[in-house]
Amino acid sequence: MPNKPAIVTINERDSVFLARKTESQPWLGLQKSNFAEQTLDRTILTTLKSSLDQEKVYLDPCISLIKLSLKVGTNTSYLSHVINTYFNCNFRALINGYRVNHCLNILSSNEKISIKELPNKCGFSSKSAFYVVFKKHTGISPKDYYRHLRYKEMQNAE
């Protein structure tokens, strides 16, 4: 009768691992369980969302995966995994998405701001990067978006 692999649970620094136990190599094949991975992911995700939503780390033009991972309290691999899994994008796309949404909020408010000031206020290090990312997310340039908003405001005022 063939030997069935036994599942062994080992606690190690609050991580849970599942192991396949065989006679020749009793601890071969250590793998994280879904439970432990999901718990770690949720912790990282919660801290990440807080950093993005409350602290607005995306407004820092020098933000990097390394800086954010230090802020979140994890390494770059885990942070990148969480971003890829839960946001369905990479780090740069996530940050740029938050920046564009911030820009849209500024433009939608009645805050007096020129288009030239927007890249700096929204965390972009250059005007050209801002224009490319904004157009990619909205389908139109920031200037056209601004004109469209003002046109709608004039129509609503009448």
DSSP file with accessible surface (Angstrom, degrees, kcal/mol):
  #  RESIDUE AA STRUCTURE BP1 BP2  ACC     N-H-->O    O-->H-N    N-H-->O    O-->H-N    TCO  KAPPA ALPHA  PHI   PSI    X-CA   Y-CA   Z-CA
    1    1 A M              0   0  222      0, 0.0     3,-0.1     0, 0.0     0, 0.0   0.000 360.0 360.0 360.0 127.0    0.0    0.0    0.0
    2    2 A P        -     0   0  118      0, 0.0     2,-0.5     0, 0.0     0, 0.0  -0.309 360.0-107.5 -66.6 148.1    1.5    3.4   -1.1
    3    3 A N        -     0   0  116      1,-0.0    20,-0.0     3,-0.0     3,-0.0  -0.612  30.0-140.0 -75.4 121.4    2.4    5.8    1.6
    4    4 A K        -     0   0  181     -2,-0.5     2,-0.2     1,-0.1    17,-0.0  -0.666  25.3-110.7 -79.0 137.1    0.0    8.8    1.7
    5    5 A P        -     0   0   64      0, 0.0     2,-0.3     0, 0.0    17,-0.1  -0.480  31.6-138.1 -67.5 135.7    1.7   12.1    2.3
    6    6 A A  E     -A   21   0A  48     15,-0.7    15,-1.2    -2,-0.2     2,-0.6  -0.737   8.6-129.9 -93.3 143.8    0.8   13.5    5.7
    7    7 A I  E     -A   20   0A 132     -2,-0.3     2,-0.5    13,-0.1    13,-0.2  -0.849  26.6-170.4 -94.3 124.8    0.0   17.2    6.1
    8    8 A V  E     -A   19   0A  35     11,-1.1    11,-1.0    -2,-0.6     2,-0.5  -0.954  11.4-147.8-118.0 131.7    2.0   18.7    8.9
    9    9 A T  E     -A   18   0A  91     -2,-0.5     2,-0.4     9,-0.2     9,-0.2  -0.869  16.2-176.0-102.1 129.9    1.4   22.2   10.2
   10   10 A I  E     -A   17   0A  44      7,-1.2     7,-1.4    -2,-0.5     2,-0.5  -0.990  16.0-147.2-127.0 125.5    4.4   24.1   11.6
   11   11 A N  E     +A   16   0A 127     -2,-0.4     2,-0.3     5,-0.2     5,-0.2  -0.829  25.3 166.9 -92.0 127.3    4.2   27.5   13.2
   12   12 A E  E >  S-A   15   0A 117      3,-2.1     3,-1.3    -2,-0.5    -2,-0.1  -0.888  71.0 -27.7-144.7 105.5    7.2   29.6   12.5
   13   13 A R  T 3  S-     0   0  234     -2,-0.3     3,-0.1     1,-0.3    -1,-0.0   0.938 123.5 -50.7  53.1  51.1    7.1   33.3   13.3
   14   14 A D  T 3  S+     0   0  166      1,-0.2     2,-0.4     0, 0.0    -1,-0.3   0.643 114.5 119.0  63.5  16.1    3.3   33.6   12.8
   15   15 A S  E <   -A   12   0A  34     -3,-1.3    -3,-2.1    25,-0.0     2,-0.5  -0.900  54.1-146.5-108.7 143.5    3.6   31.8    9.5
   16   16 A V  E     -A   11   0A  28     -2,-0.4    17,-1.3    -5,-0.2     2,-0.4  -0.922  17.0-171.8-110.7 130.6    1.8   28.6    8.8
   17   17 A F  E     -AB  10  32A  43     -7,-1.4    -7,-1.2    -2,-0.5     2,-0.4  -0.928  15.0-146.2-121.6 147.4    3.4   26.1    6.4
   18   18 A L  E     -AB   9  31A  65     13,-3.0    13,-2.3    -2,-0.4     2,-0.4  -0.928  20.6-169.3-108.8 136.6    2.2   22.8    5.0
   19   19 A A  E     -A    8   0A   3    -11,-1.0   -11,-1.1    -2,-0.4     2,-0.6  -0.954  22.0-134.0-127.2 145.7    4.7   20.1    4.4
   20   20 A R  E     -A    7   0A 158      8,-1.0     2,-0.6    -2,-0.4     8,-0.3  -0.882  26.9-148.0 -94.0 123.3    4.6   16.8    2.6
   21   21 A K  E     +A    6   0A 106    -15,-1.2   -15,-0.7    -2,-0.6     2,-0.3  -0.828  24.0 168.1 -99.3 121.9    6.1   14.2    4.8
   22   22 A T        -     0   0   60     -2,-0.6     6,-0.1     3,-0.6   -18,-0.0  -0.865  43.7-115.7-124.1 165.0    7.9   11.3    3.1
   23   23 A E  S    S+     0   0  165     -2,-0.3    -1,-0.1     1,-0.2    -2,-0.0   0.913 113.3  42.2 -68.2 -39.1   10.2    8.6    4.5
   24   24 A S  S    S+     0   0  105      1,-0.3    -1,-0.2     2,-0.1    -3,-0.0   0.888 132.9  16.3 -78.1 -39.8   13.3    9.8    2.6
   25   25 A Q    >   -     0   0  103      1,-0.1     3,-1.6     3,-0.1    -3,-0.6  -0.763  68.5-173.8-135.1  90.4   12.9   13.6    3.0
   26   26 A P  T 3  S+     0   0   53      0, 0.0    -1,-0.1     0, 0.0    -3,-0.1   0.738  84.1  36.0 -62.6 -24.1   10.4   14.3    5.8
   27   27 A W  T >  S+     0   0  132     -6,-0.1     3,-0.5    -8,-0.1     2,-0.2   0.181  82.7 132.8-117.4  22.8   10.3   18.1    5.3
   28   28 A L  T <   +     0   0   98     -3,-1.6    -8,-1.0    -8,-0.3    -3,-0.1  -0.450  63.9  29.0 -71.6 139.8   10.6   18.3    1.5
   29   29 A G  T 3  S-     0   0   34      1,-0.2     2,-0.2    -2,-0.2    -1,-0.2   0.859  70.6-176.3  84.7  35.4    8.1   20.6   -0.2
   30   30 A L    <   +     0   0   88     -3,-0.5     2,-0.4   -11,-0.2   -11,-0.2  -0.488  11.8 172.9 -63.1 128.4    7.4   23.2    2.4
   31   31 A Q  E     -B   18   0A 138    -13,-2.3   -13,-3.0    -2,-0.2     2,-0.2  -0.998  35.7-108.6-138.6 144.5    4.8   25.5    1.0
   32   32 A K  E     -B   17   0A  48     -2,-0.4   -15,-0.2   -15,-0.2     2,-0.1  -0.475  37.9-122.6 -67.5 140.1    2.8   28.4    2.5
   33   33 A S     >  -     0   0   13    -17,-1.3     4,-2.3    -2,-0.2     5,-0.2  -0.427  19.5-114.5 -77.7 159.9   -0.8   27.5    3.0
   34   34 A N  H  > S+     0   0  114      1,-0.2     4,-2.9     2,-0.2     5,-0.2   0.885 116.0  57.0 -60.7 -37.2   -3.5   29.7    1.4
   35   35 A F  H  > S+     0   0  133      2,-0.2     4,-2.3     1,-0.2    -1,-0.2   0.949 109.5  42.6 -60.5 -49.4   -4.6   30.8    4.9
   36   36 A A  H  > S+     0   0   11      2,-0.2     4,-2.5     1,-0.2     5,-0.2   0.917 116.0  49.1 -65.6 -41.3   -1.2   32.1    5.9
   37   37 A E  H  X S+     0   0   71     -4,-2.3     4,-3.0     1,-0.2    -2,-0.2   0.928 112.5  47.5 -64.6 -43.3   -0.7   33.7    2.5
   38   38 A Q  H  X S+     0   0   91     -4,-2.9     4,-2.7    -5,-0.2    -1,-0.2   0.883 111.2  51.4 -67.2 -36.4   -4.1   35.4    2.6
   39   39 A T  H  X S+     0   0   51     -4,-2.3     4,-2.0    -5,-0.2    -2,-0.2   0.941 113.4  44.2 -64.6 -45.7   -3.6   36.6    6.1
   40   40 A L  H  X S+     0   0   53     -4,-2.5     4,-2.6     1,-0.2     5,-0.2   0.933 113.6  51.4 -63.4 -44.2   -0.2   38.1    5.2
   41   41 A D  H  X S+     0   0    4     -4,-3.0     4,-3.2     1,-0.2    -2,-0.2   0.911 109.4  49.9 -58.8 -45.0   -1.7   39.6    2.0
   42   42 A R  H  X S+     0   0  126     -4,-2.7     4,-2.6     2,-0.2    -1,-0.2   0.887 110.2  50.4 -63.8 -38.6   -4.6   41.2    3.9
   43   43 A T  H  X S+     0   0   80     -4,-2.0     4,-2.1     2,-0.2    -2,-0.2   0.945 114.9  42.8 -63.2 -47.2   -2.2   42.7    6.4
   44   44 A I  H  X S+     0   0    7     -4,-2.6     4,-2.9     2,-0.2    -2,-0.2   0.930 114.5  51.6 -64.1 -43.2   -0.1   44.2    3.6
   45   45 A L  H  X S+     0   0   36     -4,-3.2     4,-3.0    -5,-0.2     5,-0.2   0.918 109.4  49.6 -61.9 -43.6   -3.2   45.3    1.7
   46   46 A T  H  X S+     0   0   96     -4,-2.6     4,-2.1     2,-0.2    -1,-0.2   0.934 114.4  44.2 -62.0 -45.6   -4.7   47.0    4.7
   47   47 A T  H  X S+     0   0   51     -4,-2.1     4,-2.4     2,-0.2    -2,-0.2   0.902 114.0  50.9 -67.1 -39.3   -1.5   48.9    5.4
   48   48 A L  H  X S+     0   0    0     -4,-2.9     4,-2.3     2,-0.2    -2,-0.2   0.941 109.7  49.1 -62.6 -48.0   -1.0   49.7    1.7
   49   49 A K  H  X S+     0   0   75     -4,-3.0     4,-3.5     1,-0.2     5,-0.4   0.904 111.3  50.5 -60.6 -39.2   -4.5   51.1    1.4
   50   50 A S  H  X>S+     0   0   41     -4,-2.1     4,-2.0    -5,-0.2     5,-1.7   0.921 109.9  50.0 -64.2 -43.2   -4.0   53.2    4.5
   51   51 A S  H  <5S+     0   0    2     -4,-2.4     6,-1.8     3,-0.2    -2,-0.2   0.872 118.6  39.4 -62.9 -36.2   -0.7   54.6    3.0
   52   52 A L  H  <5S+     0   0    0     -4,-2.3     4,-0.2     4,-0.2    -2,-0.2   0.927 123.9  35.5 -79.4 -46.9   -2.5   55.4   -0.2
   53   53 A D  H  <5S+     0   0   66     -4,-3.5    -3,-0.2    -5,-0.2    -2,-0.2   0.910 131.4  22.1 -80.1 -44.2   -5.8   56.7    1.0
   54   54 A Q  T  <5S+     0   0  140     -4,-2.0    -3,-0.2    -5,-0.4    -4,-0.1   0.898 132.9  33.9 -91.2 -47.5   -4.9   58.5    4.3
   55   55 A E  S   <S-     0   0   97     -5,-1.7    -3,-0.2     3,-0.0    -4,-0.1   0.653  88.9-145.8 -85.1 -16.9   -1.3   59.4    3.9
   56   56 A K    >   +     0   0   87     -6,-0.3     3,-1.9    -4,-0.2    -4,-0.2   0.904  28.2 172.0  52.4  52.5   -1.4   59.9    0.1
   57   57 A V  G >   +     0   0   15     -6,-1.8     3,-1.7     1,-0.3     6,-0.2   0.731  66.6  75.3 -64.1 -19.8    2.1   58.6   -0.4
   58   58 A Y  G 3  S+     0   0   14      1,-0.3    -1,-0.3    -6,-0.2     5,-0.1   0.669  80.5  71.0 -67.7 -14.8    1.5   58.8   -4.2
   59   59 A L  G <  S+     0   0   52     -3,-1.9    -1,-0.3     3,-0.1    64,-0.2   0.623  75.4  95.0 -77.6 -10.8    1.9   62.5   -4.0
   60   60 A D    X   -     0   0   59     -3,-1.7     3,-1.8    -4,-0.2    65,-0.1  -0.721  67.6-154.7 -79.3 114.6    5.6   62.0   -3.4
   61   61 A P  T 3  S+     0   0   63      0, 0.0    64,-0.2     0, 0.0    -1,-0.2   0.743  93.5  52.8 -64.1 -19.0    7.3   62.3   -6.9
   62   62 A C  T 3  S+     0   0   85     62,-0.1     5,-0.2     2,-0.1    -4,-0.1   0.250  76.9 135.8 -99.7  11.9   10.2   60.1   -5.6
   63   63 A I    <   +     0   0   11     -3,-1.8     2,-0.3    60,-0.2     3,-0.0  -0.344  29.3 176.2 -62.6 138.2    8.0   57.3   -4.3
   64   64 A S     >  -     0   0   39      1,-0.1     4,-2.7    -2,-0.0     5,-0.3  -0.895  46.6-103.1-135.9 168.2    9.4   53.9   -5.3
   65   65 A L  H  > S+     0   0   45     -2,-0.3     4,-2.5     1,-0.2     5,-0.2   0.906 123.3  50.9 -59.4 -38.6    8.6   50.3   -4.7
   66   66 A I  H  > S+     0   0  111      2,-0.2     4,-2.1     1,-0.2    -1,-0.2   0.949 111.0  46.4 -65.7 -48.5   11.4   50.2   -2.2
   67   67 A K  H  > S+     0   0   96      1,-0.2     4,-1.9     2,-0.2    -2,-0.2   0.916 115.2  46.7 -60.4 -44.1   10.3   53.3   -0.3
   68   68 A L  H  X S+     0   0    0     -4,-2.7     4,-2.7     1,-0.2     5,-0.2   0.895 109.0  54.0 -68.2 -38.2    6.7   52.1   -0.2
   69   69 A S  H  X>S+     0   0    5     -4,-2.5     5,-2.5    -5,-0.3     4,-1.8   0.894 108.9  49.6 -64.2 -36.9    7.6   48.6    1.0
   70   70 A L  H  <5S+     0   0  131     -4,-2.1    -1,-0.2     3,-0.2    -2,-0.2   0.909 112.1  48.3 -65.0 -40.7    9.6   50.1    3.9
   71   71 A K  H  <5S+     0   0  109     -4,-1.9    -2,-0.2     1,-0.2    -1,-0.2   0.895 114.6  45.1 -65.5 -39.9    6.6   52.3    4.8
   72   72 A V  H  <5S-     0   0   15     -4,-2.7    -1,-0.2    -5,-0.1    -2,-0.2   0.746 113.2-120.3 -77.3 -24.5    4.2   49.3    4.6
   73   73 A G  T  <5S+     0   0   68     -4,-1.8     2,-0.3     1,-0.3    -3,-0.2   0.844  76.1  91.6  88.8  36.3    6.6   47.1    6.5
   74   74 A T  S   <S-     0   0   28     -5,-2.5    -1,-0.3    -6,-0.1     2,-0.2  -0.825  76.8 -88.9-143.0-176.9    7.3   44.3    4.0
   75   75 A N     >  -     0   0   78     -2,-0.3     4,-2.2    -3,-0.1     5,-0.2  -0.524  39.8-105.6 -96.7 170.3    9.7   43.5    1.3
   76   76 A T  H  > S+     0   0   52      1,-0.2     4,-2.6     2,-0.2     5,-0.2   0.842 116.2  56.8 -65.3 -32.4    9.4   44.5   -2.4
   77   77 A S  H  > S+     0   0   88      2,-0.2     4,-2.3     1,-0.2    -1,-0.2   0.937 110.3  42.4 -65.7 -48.5    8.4   41.0   -3.5
   78   78 A Y  H  > S+     0   0   82      2,-0.2     4,-2.5     1,-0.2    -2,-0.2   0.921 115.9  49.4 -64.3 -43.2    5.4   40.7   -1.1
   79   79 A L  H  X S+     0   0    0     -4,-2.2     4,-2.6     1,-0.2     5,-0.2   0.939 111.8  48.0 -62.5 -45.2    4.3   44.2   -1.9
   80   80 A S  H  X S+     0   0   36     -4,-2.6     4,-2.8     1,-0.2     5,-0.2   0.912 111.0  52.0 -61.6 -41.0    4.5   43.7   -5.6
   81   81 A H  H  X S+     0   0   64     -4,-2.3     4,-2.6    -5,-0.2     5,-0.2   0.928 110.5  47.6 -60.8 -45.5    2.6   40.4   -5.3
   82   82 A V  H  X S+     0   0    0     -4,-2.5     4,-2.9     2,-0.2     5,-0.5   0.924 113.0  48.3 -64.4 -43.2   -0.2   42.1   -3.3
   83   83 A I  H  X S+     0   0    0     -4,-2.6     4,-2.0     1,-0.2     6,-0.8   0.946 114.5  45.7 -62.1 -47.0   -0.4   45.0   -5.8
   84   84 A N  H  X S+     0   0   73     -4,-2.8     4,-0.6    -5,-0.2    -2,-0.2   0.905 119.0  41.8 -62.2 -42.1   -0.5   42.5   -8.8
   85   85 A T  H  < S+     0   0   64     -4,-2.6    -2,-0.2    -5,-0.2    -1,-0.2   0.932 125.5  28.6 -74.2 -47.5   -3.0   40.3   -7.1
   86   86 A Y  H  < S+     0   0   90     -4,-2.9    -3,-0.2    -5,-0.2    -2,-0.2   0.692 131.1  33.0 -95.1 -19.5   -5.5   42.8   -5.6
   87   87 A F  H  < S-     0   0   50     -4,-2.0    -3,-0.2    -5,-0.5    -1,-0.2   0.455  93.5-134.4-111.4  -6.9   -5.2   45.7   -7.9
   88   88 A N  S  < S+     0   0  142     -4,-0.6     2,-0.3    -5,-0.4    -4,-0.2   0.866  75.0  78.2  54.9  39.0   -4.5   43.8  -11.1
   89   89 A C  S    S-     0   0   37     -6,-0.8    -2,-0.2     3,-0.0    -1,-0.2  -0.952  82.2 -93.8-157.0 176.4   -1.7   46.1  -12.1
   90   90 A N     >  -     0   0   91     -2,-0.3     4,-2.2    -3,-0.1     5,-0.2  -0.392  45.8 -94.4 -92.9 176.8    1.9   46.8  -11.3
   91   91 A F  H  > S+     0   0   19      1,-0.2     4,-2.5     2,-0.2     5,-0.2   0.923 122.5  49.2 -56.6 -50.6    3.3   49.4   -8.8
   92   92 A R  H  > S+     0   0  104      1,-0.2     4,-2.7     2,-0.2     5,-0.2   0.916 111.3  49.2 -60.5 -43.5    3.8   52.2  -11.3
   93   93 A A  H  > S+     0   0   34      2,-0.2     4,-2.3     1,-0.2    -1,-0.2   0.894 110.9  51.1 -64.7 -37.6    0.3   51.8  -12.7
   94   94 A L  H  X S+     0   0    9     -4,-2.2     4,-2.2     2,-0.2    -2,-0.2   0.956 112.6  44.6 -63.1 -49.6   -1.2   51.8   -9.2
   95   95 A I  H  X S+     0   0    0     -4,-2.5     4,-2.3     1,-0.2    -2,-0.2   0.932 114.6  48.7 -62.2 -46.0    0.6   55.0   -8.2
   96   96 A N  H  X S+     0   0   23     -4,-2.7     4,-2.6    -5,-0.2    -1,-0.2   0.879 108.6  54.4 -64.4 -35.3   -0.2   56.7  -11.5
   97   97 A G  H  X S+     0   0   13     -4,-2.3     4,-2.4    -5,-0.2    -1,-0.2   0.929 109.8  46.5 -62.7 -44.8   -3.9   55.7  -11.1
   98   98 A Y  H  X S+     0   0   36     -4,-2.2     4,-2.2     2,-0.2    -2,-0.2   0.891 112.1  52.0 -63.7 -38.2   -4.1   57.3   -7.7
   99   99 A R  H  X S+     0   0    9     -4,-2.3     4,-2.3     2,-0.2    -2,-0.2   0.924 110.0  47.4 -65.2 -43.7   -2.3   60.4   -9.0
  100  100 A V  H  X S+     0   0    2     -4,-2.6     4,-2.9     2,-0.2    -2,-0.2   0.925 111.2  51.3 -65.3 -42.3   -4.8   60.8  -11.9
  101  101 A N  H  X S+     0   0   92     -4,-2.4     4,-2.2     2,-0.2    -1,-0.2   0.905 109.7  50.6 -61.1 -39.0   -7.7   60.3   -9.5
  102  102 A H  H  X S+     0   0   30     -4,-2.2     4,-2.2     2,-0.2    -1,-0.2   0.925 110.7  49.3 -62.3 -42.7   -6.3   63.0   -7.3
  103  103 A C  H  X S+     0   0    0     -4,-2.3     4,-2.8     1,-0.2    -2,-0.2   0.915 109.0  51.6 -63.1 -43.5   -5.9   65.3  -10.2
  104  104 A L  H  X S+     0   0   30     -4,-2.9     4,-2.4     1,-0.2    -1,-0.2   0.881 108.9  51.7 -62.3 -37.8   -9.5   64.7  -11.3
  105  105 A N  H  X S+     0   0  111     -4,-2.2     4,-1.7     2,-0.2    -1,-0.2   0.904 110.5  48.2 -64.7 -41.3  -10.7   65.5   -7.8
  106  106 A I  H  <>S+     0   0   12     -4,-2.2     5,-0.5     1,-0.2    -2,-0.2   0.939 113.9  46.3 -63.6 -46.0   -8.7   68.8   -7.9
  107  107 A L  H  <5S+     0   0    1     -4,-2.8    -2,-0.2     1,-0.2    -1,-0.2   0.863 111.6  51.7 -66.1 -35.3  -10.2   69.7  -11.3
  108  108 A S  H  <5S+     0   0   60     -4,-2.4    -1,-0.2    -5,-0.2    -2,-0.2   0.788 100.2  74.2 -73.1 -28.5  -13.7   68.7  -10.2
  109  109 A S  T  <5S-     0   0   46     -4,-1.7    -3,-0.0    -5,-0.2     0, 0.0  -0.343  97.1-113.3 -74.7 168.1  -13.5   70.9   -7.2
  110  110 A N  T   5 +     0   0  124     -2,-0.1     2,-0.2     2,-0.1    -1,-0.1   0.139  66.7 142.0 -91.1  23.8  -13.7   74.6   -7.7
  111  111 A E      < -     0   0   77     -5,-0.5     2,-0.8     1,-0.1    -2,-0.0  -0.456  56.6-123.0 -66.0 130.1  -10.1   75.1   -6.6
  112  112 A K        +     0   0  190     -2,-0.2     2,-0.3     2,-0.0    -1,-0.1  -0.693  54.1 142.8 -78.7 112.3   -8.4   77.7   -8.7
  113  113 A I        -     0   0   12     -2,-0.8     2,-0.2    -6,-0.1     5,-0.0  -0.992  44.5-125.8-150.9 142.5   -5.4   76.0  -10.2
  114  114 A S    >>  -     0   0   54     -2,-0.3     3,-1.0     1,-0.1     4,-0.9  -0.578  26.1-117.8 -88.2 157.5   -3.6   76.2  -13.6
  115  115 A I  G >4 S+     0   0   23      1,-0.3     3,-0.6    -2,-0.2    -1,-0.1   0.847 114.4  61.4 -60.4 -33.5   -3.0   73.2  -15.7
  116  116 A K  G 34 S+     0   0  159      1,-0.2     4,-0.4     2,-0.2    -1,-0.3   0.787 102.7  50.4 -66.5 -27.0    0.8   73.9  -15.4
  117  117 A E  G <> S+     0   0   96     -3,-1.0     4,-1.9     1,-0.2    -1,-0.2   0.693  90.8  81.9 -82.0 -20.8    0.6   73.4  -11.6
  118  118 A L  H <X S+     0   0    0     -4,-0.9     4,-1.8    -3,-0.6     6,-0.3   0.879  82.6  56.9 -57.3 -46.4   -1.3   70.1  -11.7
  119  119 A P  H  4>S+     0   0    4      0, 0.0     5,-2.4     0, 0.0     3,-0.3   0.933 112.1  42.6 -54.6 -45.1    1.7   67.8  -12.3
  120  120 A N  H >45S+     0   0  123     -4,-0.4     3,-0.9     1,-0.2    -2,-0.2   0.890 113.9  50.9 -67.4 -40.6    3.5   69.0   -9.2
  121  121 A K  H 3<5S+     0   0   94     -4,-1.9    -1,-0.2     1,-0.2    -3,-0.1   0.736 112.7  47.8 -68.3 -21.8    0.3   69.0   -7.0
  122  122 A C  T 3<5S-     0   0    0     -4,-1.8    -1,-0.2    -3,-0.3    -2,-0.2   0.316 120.5-100.7-105.6   6.5   -0.5   65.4   -8.1
  123  123 A G  T < 5S+     0   0    0     -3,-0.9     2,-0.3    -4,-0.3    -3,-0.2   0.516  73.1 139.0  94.2   4.0    2.9   63.8   -7.5
  124  124 A F      < -     0   0    3     -5,-2.4    -1,-0.3    -6,-0.3    -2,-0.1  -0.645  44.1-151.9 -84.2 141.8    4.3   63.8  -11.1
  125  125 A S  S    S+     0   0   96     -2,-0.3     2,-0.3   -64,-0.2    -1,-0.1   0.656  78.8  31.1 -86.9 -15.6    8.0   64.7  -11.5
  126  126 A S     >  -     0   0   43      1,-0.1     4,-1.8    -7,-0.1    -1,-0.1  -0.992  68.9-131.9-143.2 152.6    7.5   66.0  -15.0
  127  127 A K  H  > S+     0   0  110     -2,-0.3     4,-2.5     2,-0.2     5,-0.2   0.893 108.4  54.1 -66.5 -38.8    4.8   67.6  -17.1
  128  128 A S  H  > S+     0   0   82      1,-0.2     4,-2.3     2,-0.2    -1,-0.2   0.912 107.9  48.6 -66.3 -41.1    5.3   65.2  -20.0
  129  129 A A  H  > S+     0   0   37      1,-0.2     4,-2.6     2,-0.2     5,-0.3   0.915 111.0  52.4 -63.2 -41.3    4.8   62.1  -17.8
  130  130 A F  H  X S+     0   0    0     -4,-1.8     4,-2.9     1,-0.2     5,-0.2   0.940 109.7  47.5 -58.5 -48.6    1.7   63.7  -16.3
  131  131 A Y  H  X S+     0   0   65     -4,-2.5     4,-2.4     1,-0.2     5,-0.2   0.913 113.1  48.0 -62.2 -43.4    0.2   64.4  -19.8
  132  132 A V  H  X S+     0   0  102     -4,-2.3     4,-2.1     2,-0.2    -1,-0.2   0.944 116.4  42.3 -63.2 -48.2    0.9   60.8  -21.0
  133  133 A V  H  X S+     0   0   18     -4,-2.6     4,-2.2     2,-0.2     5,-0.2   0.916 114.0  51.5 -68.1 -42.2   -0.5   59.1  -17.9
  134  134 A F  H  X S+     0   0    0     -4,-2.9     4,-2.5    -5,-0.3     5,-0.4   0.943 112.2  46.0 -60.8 -46.6   -3.6   61.5  -17.7
  135  135 A K  H  X S+     0   0  119     -4,-2.4     4,-2.4    -5,-0.2    -1,-0.2   0.883 110.4  54.2 -65.6 -36.6   -4.5   60.8  -21.3
  136  136 A K  H  < S+     0   0  171     -4,-2.1    -1,-0.2    -5,-0.2    -2,-0.2   0.907 115.5  39.2 -63.4 -39.4   -4.0   57.1  -20.9
  137  137 A H  H  < S+     0   0   90     -4,-2.2    -2,-0.2    -5,-0.1    -1,-0.2   0.826 130.4  25.3 -81.9 -33.7   -6.4   57.0  -18.0
  138  138 A T  H  < S-     0   0   46     -4,-2.5    -3,-0.2     2,-0.3    -2,-0.2   0.651  94.2-125.6-106.8 -21.2   -9.0   59.5  -19.2
  139  139 A G  S  < S+     0   0   52     -4,-2.4     2,-0.3    -5,-0.4    -4,-0.2   0.338  84.4  69.4  90.8  -9.4   -8.7   59.3  -23.0
  140  140 A I  S    S-     0   0   60     -6,-0.3    -2,-0.3     2,-0.0    -1,-0.2  -0.936  88.7 -94.8-137.0 163.9   -8.3   63.1  -23.3
  141  141 A S     >  -     0   0   23     -2,-0.3     4,-2.5     1,-0.1     5,-0.2  -0.313  37.0-111.8 -73.3 159.8   -5.6   65.6  -22.4
  142  142 A P  H  > S+     0   0    0      0, 0.0     4,-2.6     0, 0.0     5,-0.2   0.895 118.7  53.1 -58.4 -38.6   -5.7   67.5  -19.1
  143  143 A K  H  > S+     0   0  108      1,-0.2     4,-2.5     2,-0.2     5,-0.2   0.929 110.5  45.9 -63.9 -45.2   -6.4   70.8  -20.9
  144  144 A D  H  > S+     0   0   73      2,-0.2     4,-2.5     1,-0.2    -1,-0.2   0.887 112.4  51.3 -65.3 -38.6   -9.4   69.2  -22.8
  145  145 A Y  H  X S+     0   0   45     -4,-2.5     4,-2.4     2,-0.2    -2,-0.2   0.929 110.6  48.9 -62.6 -44.9  -10.7   67.7  -19.6
  146  146 A Y  H  X S+     0   0   65     -4,-2.6     4,-2.4     1,-0.2    -2,-0.2   0.920 111.9  48.7 -60.8 -46.0  -10.5   71.1  -17.9
  147  147 A R  H  X S+     0   0  141     -4,-2.5     4,-2.5     1,-0.2    -1,-0.2   0.907 110.3  51.9 -60.5 -43.0  -12.3   72.8  -20.8
  148  148 A H  H  X S+     0   0   93     -4,-2.5     4,-2.3     1,-0.2    -2,-0.2   0.912 110.0  48.8 -62.1 -43.3  -15.0   70.1  -20.8
  149  149 A L  H  X S+     0   0   24     -4,-2.4     4,-2.3     2,-0.2    -1,-0.2   0.924 112.5  47.4 -61.5 -46.2  -15.6   70.6  -17.0
  150  150 A R  H  X S+     0   0   47     -4,-2.4     4,-2.2     2,-0.2    -2,-0.2   0.890 110.6  52.6 -65.1 -37.4  -15.8   74.4  -17.4
  151  151 A Y  H  X S+     0   0  131     -4,-2.5     4,-2.1     2,-0.2    -2,-0.2   0.930 110.2  48.1 -63.0 -43.5  -18.2   74.0  -20.3
  152  152 A K  H  X S+     0   0   96     -4,-2.3     4,-2.4     1,-0.2    -2,-0.2   0.891 110.0  52.7 -64.8 -39.2  -20.5   71.7  -18.3
  153  153 A E  H  X S+     0   0   71     -4,-2.3     4,-1.7     1,-0.2    -1,-0.2   0.907 109.0  49.5 -62.3 -41.1  -20.4   74.2  -15.4
  154  154 A M  H  X S+     0   0  118     -4,-2.2     4,-1.0     1,-0.2    -2,-0.2   0.892 111.0  49.7 -65.3 -39.4  -21.5   77.0  -17.7
  155  155 A Q  H  < S+     0   0   94     -4,-2.1     3,-0.4     1,-0.2    -1,-0.2   0.896 111.4  48.6 -66.3 -40.8  -24.3   74.9  -19.0
  156  156 A N  H  < S+     0   0  134     -4,-2.4    -1,-0.2     1,-0.2    -2,-0.2   0.794 106.9  57.1 -68.9 -28.8  -25.5   74.0  -15.5
  157  157 A A  H  <        0   0   89     -4,-1.7    -1,-0.2    -5,-0.2    -2,-0.2   0.745 360.0 360.0 -73.0 -24.6  -25.4   77.7  -14.5
  158  158 A E     <        0   0  186     -4,-1.0    -3,-0.0    -3,-0.4    -4,-0.0  -0.160 360.0 360.0 -77.5 360.0  -27.7   78.7  -17.2
